[in-house]
Amino acid sequence: MYVQIGGEHLEKGYDMLPVLNPVTATVIDHVPALSETDITRAVTTASEGQKEWAAKTQTERNRILRKFAEILLSRRAEIGALLCAENGKRIAEAEEEVDTVAALIESYCDKASHLYGSSLPNGTDATSCHHDVIFTRYEPLGVIACLLPFNFPVELCGHKIAPALAAGNAVIIKPPSDCPLAVIALVDCLHEAGVPTKAVQVVTGRGSVIGDVLISNPQIAAITMTGGTETGTHIAEKAARNLTRCYLELGGNDAFVILEDGDLELAVEQALESRVNNAGQVCCASKRYIVHESVAEAFTEKLIEALGKLKVGDPTDRSNDVGGMISEKARDEVKEQIRHTVDQGAKLVYGGESWGHNFMSPAVLINVTKDMDVTKDMEIFGAAFPIITFKTIEEAIELVNNCLYGLNSAVFSKDTMKAISFAQYIEAGSAVINGGGNYRTATMPFGGYKKSGIGREGSAVTLHEFVQEKSYVLKDAMGRC
């Protein structure tokens, strides 16, 4: 599959990197490994494209972006199948990513049409002149670098490009090396809709070669990235040298708390919905199950019973409930984390079996204590359910917050006010009451506390992060006649 810089197709003369189907371990396609020179050229041409794109009115940009959403939905089956093949996720989950992008475009176009500046009252303090008029307008930042993870490449591309483009910025998209093809197809839809080719570019290659070149370029106005905390920290350090804005959605080890009076049937239902989606490879999925000791055994039994009804296998088979992981390596890392937790004293009571190149059955671990790594900062990026018990509310709060991360959280109680009261003590960006932590909408401010990131994504807030406010002063505009 080709990529392009400034409308020029890049195929010949490049080292071509294979893209594998993780289920079959066969090559689907190849993408070019771009050089440092290519990345510099991409940024330069993006700066040119940004001016062309920003010169269009908001109505014109919205019309083009909504046309893009229509084209994208018309290719839903094609792009969904491509994402399923290169990623290993279930076909239904892949298609839902396409739907989410279209919804994001609609939400941000509506928001951008009402991104109003301010008119400042004058003469209200000793420093102001009674006859001046001050008003503000929002202007685009420039070129935005969008760095995407493997777990939701299409959806998270939408979360980044929708506000950036609606606000008049250009974007350079670095898709994940494991699964870049669906993102490239998405960019093709943008160009077909009328977004200038220079204003939206996708760059492929080895992150160790092109990543630092992109984020260190002084022409990059902002970096928006979803990925691991270690990588995010590295990006922030590099960006700081140019005072480049950074918006980082990073790791999580989110708590799923069941209080003594929690509805166990509902908790099990939501635990599955939150954890087995995308084979457990979800940043904001619930990953630590902190359960009152009086209901822990019953919850575990009901959870295992429910897991036993799930079908894990071929992601193209719509009857399956859980697909495969991104790679055999990723699967084996999860198995090693489970083994490590067992070595620390936990007991594996269900699942954890692996087969094929990338399949693993969901695992349930009990006898997990507060001193174990999984209870604190070890994020298992796969479908594992470590169950930690508590006696008192104070102990539960301590368990929840004894963690470097704070992305999402969940609290279950039949007393909603009690659950809300508990949630106010959770150090996390979101708290879902009587629902799983894997929750996100197009509008809500999504992001984390502590080492789970910087900034928020969501149409209620993100446009303001991708624009800058300019004050206009009309001297003596209100002078006496």
Secondary structure, DSSP 4 states (H G I P E B T S, - for coil): --EEETTEEE-TTSPEEEEEETTTTEEEEEEE---HHHHHHHHHHHHHHHHHHHTS-HHHHHHHHHHHHHHHHHTHHHHHHHHHHHH---HHHHHHHHHHHHHHHHHHHHHHTT----EE--SSSTTS-TT-EEEEEEEE-SEEEEE--SSSHHHHHHHHHHHHHHTT-EEEEE--SSS-HHHHHHHHHHHHHT--TTTEEE--S-HHHHHHHHHH-TTEEEEEEES-HHHHHHHHHHHHTTT-EEEEE----EEEEE-TT--HHHHHHHHHHHHSGGGG--TTSEEEEEEETTTHHHHHHHHHHHHTT--B--TT-TT-SB---S-HHHHHHHHHHHHHHHHTT-EEEE---EETTTEE--EEEEEE-TTSGGGTT----SSEEEEEEESSHHHHHHHHHSSSEES-EEEE-SSHHHHHHHHTT--SS--EETS-S----SSS-B--EETTEES-BSTTTGGGGSEEEEEEEETTTT---
